[in-house]
Amino acid sequence: MRKSRRRKPMAEINVVPYIDVTLVLLIIFMITTPMLQTGVQVELPQAQSAPVEQKEDTPPIVVSIKAQGQYYLKIDNQDDESIQPEAINARVMAVLSSKPTTPVLINADSNVDYGSVVTVMAALKNAGVPSVGLMTKSDEQ
């Protein structure tokens, strides 16, 4: 005959399922976090918006992109000067170090690739520009 022993209750918690869930959440966060950090904030203009009034005496920095892929930089109402895309970041940082409230605008041809505009916007963001404006042509022009 078998002796009927009563089993003692187990006082340990099985943590294996919790570890599995934690690792899955860790992987999800590791994948989604870089996607959240690369976004560029842009305020798109309304369809029929009024022209923006210039609040300060400082003229804006204008980065122009032609349809052929040529880049130009206009600082302090001087003439547009041709510039390489890699040099935009350094030049804008130099101007913003002395005048941090200078507005920055992008003037791109309508036939310019969207990727080129986003690349310039990302470079300006890395240069410390808080917001980038996009120049458009009104319906009247």
Secondary structure, DSSP 8 states (H G I E B T S, - for coil): ---------------HHHHHHHHHHHHHHHHHHHHHHT--------TT-------SSS--EEEEE-TTS-EEEE-TT---EEE-HHHHHHHHHHHHHH-TT--EEEEE-TTS-HHHHHHHHHHHHHTT-S-EEE----TT-
